[in-house]
Amino acid sequence: MIGKLNHVAIAVPDLDAAIAKYRDLLGAKVSEPQNLPEHGVTVVFVLLDNTKIELLYPLGEASPIAGYLAKNPSGGVHHLCFEVVDLAEATDRLVRSGVRVLGDGKPKTGAHGLPVVFLHPKDFDGTLIELEEVAG
Ligand code: CO
């Protein structure tokens, strides 16, 4: 059902410092910061040959990343994103198996302008999973 690992997301306490590390120390290609107010985050993508790293920084008062950084002040791996071809079918199948979808259970528009859902970390070995619909 799942395809490629689309990205690994890392919550960072200092976005400029994180960009500098990936761009200047590690020599990676790094995108411009993008504000996603409906998700409460600013994202920057580190573009690798086989996947991406999504650097997440809190945006606004109710950012879900603020809580994460309060618990993990030096930052940390926040979620993994897998690609699926049919998000509705994938979500239905998971819900029927008892997996909890976060929020109202309906897809939101993710950082790439594509529909995404998040699965409850307690149902995936303590790991927050994002599913993103891609063209098949
Ligand atoms: Co993501």
py3Dmol code that shows the C-alpha trace and the ligand (Angstrom):
import py3Dmol

protein = """\
ATOM      1  CA  MET A   1       0.000   0.000   0.000  1.00  0.00           C
ATOM      2  CA  ILE A   2       2.683   2.562   0.908  1.00  0.00           C
ATOM      3  CA  GLY A   3       5.192   3.633  -1.689  1.00  0.00           C
ATOM      4  CA  LYS A   4       8.239   5.840  -1.272  1.00  0.00           C
ATOM      5  CA  LEU A   5       9.392   7.540   1.891  1.00  0.00           C
ATOM      6  CA  ASN A   6       8.466  11.101   0.868  1.00  0.00           C
ATOM      7  CA  HIS A   7      10.191  12.805   3.786  1.00  0.00           C
ATOM      8  CA  VAL A   8      11.406  12.607   7.360  1.00  0.00           C
ATOM      9  CA  ALA A   9      10.281  15.642   9.373  1.00  0.00           C
ATOM     10  CA  ILE A  10      12.475  17.122  12.085  1.00  0.00           C
ATOM     11  CA  ALA A  11      11.242  19.761  14.539  1.00  0.00           C
ATOM     12  CA  VAL A  12      13.960  22.385  14.993  1.00  0.00           C
ATOM     13  CA  PRO A  13      14.328  25.058  17.696  1.00  0.00           C
ATOM     14  CA  ASP A  14      16.257  27.458  15.394  1.00  0.00           C
ATOM     15  CA  LEU A  15      15.279  27.346  11.728  1.00  0.00           C
ATOM     16  CA  ASP A  16      18.142  29.499  10.418  1.00  0.00           C
ATOM     17  CA  ALA A  17      20.693  27.413  12.308  1.00  0.00           C
ATOM     18  CA  ALA A  18      19.147  24.196  10.958  1.00  0.00           C
ATOM     19  CA  ILE A  19      19.165  25.543   7.377  1.00  0.00           C
ATOM     20  CA  ALA A  20      22.816  26.526   7.749  1.00  0.00           C
ATOM     21  CA  LYS A  21      23.713  23.041   9.025  1.00  0.00           C
ATOM     22  CA  TYR A  22      22.086  21.193   6.145  1.00  0.00           C
ATOM     23  CA  ARG A  23      23.117  23.698   3.442  1.00  0.00           C
ATOM     24  CA  ASP A  24      26.594  24.745   4.566  1.00  0.00           C
ATOM     25  CA  LEU A  25      27.877  21.872   6.710  1.00  0.00           C
ATOM     26  CA  LEU A  26      26.257  18.975   4.875  1.00  0.00           C
ATOM     27  CA  GLY A  27      26.208  20.595   1.428  1.00  0.00           C
ATOM     28  CA  ALA A  28      22.554  19.768   0.694  1.00  0.00           C
ATOM     29  CA  LYS A  29      20.105  21.655  -1.516  1.00  0.00           C
ATOM     30  CA  VAL A  30      17.634  23.509   0.736  1.00  0.00           C
ATOM     31  CA  SER A  31      14.306  25.113  -0.298  1.00  0.00           C
ATOM     32  CA  GLU A  32      13.030  28.546   0.702  1.00  0.00           C
ATOM     33  CA  PRO A  33      11.006  28.609   3.979  1.00  0.00           C
ATOM     34  CA  GLN A  34       7.268  28.166   3.405  1.00  0.00           C
ATOM     35  CA  ASN A  35       4.619  29.257   5.940  1.00  0.00           C
ATOM     36  CA  LEU A  36       1.710  26.843   6.373  1.00  0.00           C
ATOM     37  CA  PRO A  37      -0.672  28.687   8.734  1.00  0.00           C
ATOM     38  CA  GLU A  38      -3.322  25.918   8.632  1.00  0.00           C
ATOM     39  CA  HIS A  39      -0.700  23.506  10.012  1.00  0.00           C
ATOM     40  CA  GLY A  40       0.917  26.020  12.380  1.00  0.00           C
ATOM     41  CA  VAL A  41       4.372  25.483  10.896  1.00  0.00           C
ATOM     42  CA  THR A  42       7.065  26.981   8.735  1.00  0.00           C
ATOM     43  CA  VAL A  43       8.700  24.284   6.616  1.00  0.00           C
ATOM     44  CA  VAL A  44      11.973  24.059   4.750  1.00  0.00           C
ATOM     45  CA  PHE A  45      12.775  21.065   2.568  1.00  0.00           C
ATOM     46  CA  VAL A  46      16.242  19.580   2.373  1.00  0.00           C
ATOM     47  CA  LEU A  47      16.300  17.944  -1.055  1.00  0.00           C
ATOM     48  CA  LEU A  48      18.184  14.647  -1.214  1.00  0.00           C
ATOM     49  CA  ASP A  49      18.425  12.269  -4.175  1.00  0.00           C
ATOM     50  CA  ASN A  50      16.215   9.599  -2.643  1.00  0.00           C
ATOM     51  CA  THR A  51      13.984  11.537  -0.215  1.00  0.00           C
ATOM     52  CA  LYS A  52      13.572  14.858   1.587  1.00  0.00           C
ATOM     53  CA  ILE A  53      14.070  16.128   5.102  1.00  0.00           C
ATOM     54  CA  GLU A  54      11.311  18.509   6.240  1.00  0.00           C
ATOM     55  CA  LEU A  55      12.546  21.015   8.822  1.00  0.00           C
ATOM     56  CA  LEU A  56       9.587  22.140  10.949  1.00  0.00           C
ATOM     57  CA  TYR A  57       9.473  25.332  12.950  1.00  0.00           C
ATOM     58  CA  PRO A  58       6.470  26.661  14.936  1.00  0.00           C
ATOM     59  CA  LEU A  59       4.233  29.280  13.288  1.00  0.00           C
ATOM     60  CA  GLY A  60       1.551  31.082  15.302  1.00  0.00           C
ATOM     61  CA  GLU A  61       0.121  30.605  18.785  1.00  0.00           C
ATOM     62  CA  ALA A  62      -1.411  27.142  18.491  1.00  0.00           C
ATOM     63  CA  SER A  63       1.431  25.417  16.655  1.00  0.00           C
ATOM     64  CA  PRO A  64       1.584  21.665  17.318  1.00  0.00           C
ATOM     65  CA  ILE A  65       5.367  21.981  16.975  1.00  0.00           C
ATOM     66  CA  ALA A  66       5.595  24.368  19.951  1.00  0.00           C
ATOM     67  CA  GLY A  67       4.385  21.598  22.284  1.00  0.00           C
ATOM     68  CA  TYR A  68       6.810  19.139  20.748  1.00  0.00           C
ATOM     69  CA  LEU A  69       9.739  21.526  21.200  1.00  0.00           C
ATOM     70  CA  ALA A  70       8.688  22.262  24.787  1.00  0.00           C
ATOM     71  CA  LYS A  71       9.119  18.528  25.485  1.00  0.00           C
ATOM     72  CA  ASN A  72      12.167  18.184  23.210  1.00  0.00           C
ATOM     73  CA  PRO A  73      14.051  21.498  23.473  1.00  0.00           C
ATOM     74  CA  SER A  74      16.898  20.436  21.195  1.00  0.00           C
ATOM     75  CA  GLY A  75      14.452  19.267  18.503  1.00  0.00           C
ATOM     76  CA  GLY A  76      13.931  15.759  17.180  1.00  0.00           C
ATOM     77  CA  VAL A  77      12.382  13.500  14.573  1.00  0.00           C
ATOM     78  CA  HIS A  78       8.701  14.487  14.407  1.00  0.00           C
ATOM     79  CA  HIS A  79       7.127  12.291  11.718  1.00  0.00           C
ATOM     80  CA  LEU A  80       7.696  10.086   8.679  1.00  0.00           C
ATOM     81  CA  CYS A  81       5.747  10.643   5.465  1.00  0.00           C
ATOM     82  CA  PHE A  82       4.926   7.750   3.140  1.00  0.00           C
ATOM     83  CA  GLU A  83       3.387   8.128  -0.305  1.00  0.00           C
ATOM     84  CA  VAL A  84       0.114   6.405  -1.195  1.00  0.00           C
ATOM     85  CA  VAL A  85      -1.725   6.421  -4.515  1.00  0.00           C
ATOM     86  CA  ASP A  86      -5.267   6.343  -3.082  1.00  0.00           C
ATOM     87  CA  LEU A  87      -5.484   8.182   0.247  1.00  0.00           C
ATOM     88  CA  ALA A  88      -9.215   7.554   0.782  1.00  0.00           C
ATOM     89  CA  GLU A  89      -8.784   3.809   0.277  1.00  0.00           C
ATOM     90  CA  ALA A  90      -5.662   3.684   2.464  1.00  0.00           C
ATOM     91  CA  THR A  91      -7.379   5.675   5.238  1.00  0.00           C
ATOM     92  CA  ASP A  92     -10.538   3.500   5.126  1.00  0.00           C
ATOM     93  CA  ARG A  93      -8.487   0.345   5.367  1.00  0.00           C
ATOM     94  CA  LEU A  94      -6.489   1.652   8.341  1.00  0.00           C
ATOM     95  CA  VAL A  95      -9.566   2.934  10.187  1.00  0.00           C
ATOM     96  CA  ARG A  96     -11.290  -0.449   9.713  1.00  0.00           C
ATOM     97  CA  SER A  97      -8.209  -2.033  11.327  1.00  0.00           C
ATOM     98  CA  GLY A  98      -8.510   0.251  14.348  1.00  0.00           C
ATOM     99  CA  VAL A  99      -5.873   2.855  13.459  1.00  0.00           C
ATOM    100  CA  ARG A 100      -6.757   6.368  14.580  1.00  0.00           C
ATOM    101  CA  VAL A 101      -6.503   9.235  12.103  1.00  0.00           C
ATOM    102  CA  LEU A 102      -5.703  12.566  13.782  1.00  0.00           C
ATOM    103  CA  GLY A 103      -8.045  15.565  13.601  1.00  0.00           C
ATOM    104  CA  ASP A 104     -11.451  15.099  11.990  1.00  0.00           C
ATOM    105  CA  GLY A 105     -10.191  12.155   9.962  1.00  0.00           C
ATOM    106  CA  LYS A 106     -10.471  14.102   6.705  1.00  0.00           C
ATOM    107  CA  PRO A 107      -7.430  14.844   4.508  1.00  0.00           C
ATOM    108  CA  LYS A 108      -5.798  18.268   4.772  1.00  0.00           C
ATOM    109  CA  THR A 109      -3.600  19.931   2.168  1.00  0.00           C
ATOM    110  CA  GLY A 110       0.042  19.223   2.971  1.00  0.00           C
ATOM    111  CA  ALA A 111       3.256  21.124   2.286  1.00  0.00           C
ATOM    112  CA  HIS A 112       3.334  19.965  -1.354  1.00  0.00           C
ATOM    113  CA  GLY A 113      -0.267  21.020  -2.026  1.00  0.00           C
ATOM    114  CA  LEU A 114      -1.346  17.365  -1.954  1.00  0.00           C
ATOM    115  CA  PRO A 115      -3.871  15.697   0.392  1.00  0.00           C
ATOM    116  CA  VAL A 116      -2.399  14.274   3.603  1.00  0.00           C
ATOM    117  CA  VAL A 117      -3.582  12.559   6.787  1.00  0.00           C
ATOM    118  CA  PHE A 118      -1.700  11.859  10.025  1.00  0.00           C
ATOM    119  CA  LEU A 119      -2.001   8.557  11.923  1.00  0.00           C
ATOM    120  CA  HIS A 120      -1.912   8.349  15.698  1.00  0.00           C
ATOM    121  CA  PRO A 121       1.629   7.638  16.979  1.00  0.00           C
ATOM    122  CA  LYS A 122       0.268   5.231  19.628  1.00  0.00           C
ATOM    123  CA  ASP A 123      -0.978   3.034  16.764  1.00  0.00           C
ATOM    124  CA  PHE A 124       2.460   3.064  15.061  1.00  0.00           C
ATOM    125  CA  ASP A 125       5.051   2.212  17.691  1.00  0.00           C
ATOM    126  CA  GLY A 126       5.351   5.757  18.953  1.00  0.00           C
ATOM    127  CA  THR A 127       5.914   7.247  15.500  1.00  0.00           C
ATOM    128  CA  LEU A 128       3.681   9.893  13.941  1.00  0.00           C
ATOM    129  CA  ILE A 129       2.968   8.805  10.351  1.00  0.00           C
ATOM    130  CA  GLU A 130       1.868  11.119   7.549  1.00  0.00           C
ATOM    131  CA  LEU A 131       0.351   9.653   4.383  1.00  0.00           C
ATOM    132  CA  GLU A 132       0.494  11.828   1.278  1.00  0.00           C
ATOM    133  CA  GLU A 133      -1.468  11.118  -1.885  1.00  0.00           C
ATOM    134  CA  VAL A 134       0.665  11.159  -5.013  1.00  0.00           C
ATOM    135  CA  ALA A 135      -0.236  10.509  -8.626  1.00  0.00           C
ATOM    136  CA  GLY A 136      -0.152   6.764  -9.297  1.00  0.00           C
TER     137      GLY A 136
END
"""
ligand_1 = """\
1
CO
Co 5.377 16.128 6.686
"""
view = py3Dmol.view(width=600, height=400)
view.addModel(protein, "pdb")
view.setStyle({"model": 0}, {"cartoon": {"style": "trace"}})
view.addModel(ligand_1, "xyz")
view.setStyle({"model": 1}, {"stick": {}})
view.zoomTo()
view.show()
